Amino acid sequence: MGEQVILTKDGLLEIQQKLDYLKTVKRAEISEQIKEARSFGDLSENAEYDEAKNEQARVEAEIAQLEKLLRNAVVVEDTEIDHSVVSIGTTVRILDLEYGEEEEYHIVGSVEADADKRRISNESPVGAALIGKSVGDIVEVLTPSGEILKFKIIDIHK
């Protein structure tokens, strides 16, 4: 078995949906592109055919990667989440003590991390520092640049 991958239920669902899309919709689209490109004749100088085959290889590699990820997935059940401390699956609201700004992050496994959606990995500097802490705790985070950030945990919820 490969290295375990921690996922929330939402993360598991997203990956399953993406895999389903790639297997059903995307494979069919690429198959059509290959069929159309073949109709253009000589495959040795057919850029459309080459591009479609490259896209097919990329999609098949992504499908294999997602299937492997799902085989190694450990799903954090909602009922297992302790909301009294920051853990994978919780959302934490923190106060940046230097700037006086509040921020909210959903703590997830590394595969689900997405800064644009305010989902941070339990392995990131901020996520790792927050794990196991409670409301009211002051957390210091050493960033990769050497800067020290200080946060106060205001709230922890689902």
Secondary structure as UniProt FT lines:
FT   STRAND          5..8
FT   HELIX           9..21
FT   HELIX           22..26
FT   HELIX           27..38
FT   TURN            39..40
FT   HELIX           43..45
FT   HELIX           47..71
FT   STRAND          73..76
FT   HELIX           78..80
FT   TURN            83..84
FT   TURN            88..89
FT   STRAND          91..96
FT   TURN            97..100
FT   STRAND          101..108
FT   TURN            110..112
FT   HELIX           115..117
FT   STRAND          119..121
FT   TURN            122..123
FT   HELIX           125..130
FT   TURN            131..132
FT   TURN            135..136
FT   STRAND          138..142
FT   TURN            144..145
FT   STRAND          148..157
//
